[in-house]
Amino acid sequence: SGAVQVDHLVSLADAWYKGARTWDPLRRRNFANDPRNLVAVASKSNFDKAFRDAASWLPPNVAFRCEFVARQVDVKAAYGLWVSVKERAAMAAVLDRC
């Protein structure tokens, strides 16, 4: 269905700017296809999030924010991607309420 899309919790663009640009093609492909980083979403949410990190976009479904951010932390840690100061503050604010 066009109403449901597969999105990357940590967008490919965000990953690129935060470390993936130094990876070899196999590591990039593994990241892009890692089930920890994939989620089924409504097409509007996918469009709205685009390349944004947690500092500039969080899911409109407040009940999903804890899982969303926790999974982003897991993925970024697993791949050694850095987190901006604003992103870290936004993630902490969400996780503090979980």
Number of C-alpha atoms within 10 A of each C-alpha: 5 6 9 14 17 13 21 24 26 26 19 18 15 18 23 14 12 16 15 20 12 11 12 9 11 9 13 18 11 10 21 18 12 12 12 16 20 18 15 13 16 14 15 12 17 20 12 12 18 17 17 17 24 23 15 11 15 21 17 9 8 10 10 11 19 19 13 21 22 16 17 21 18 13 20 19 12 11 15 13 18 17 20 13 10 13 17 15 14 19 23 14 12 18 15 9 8 11
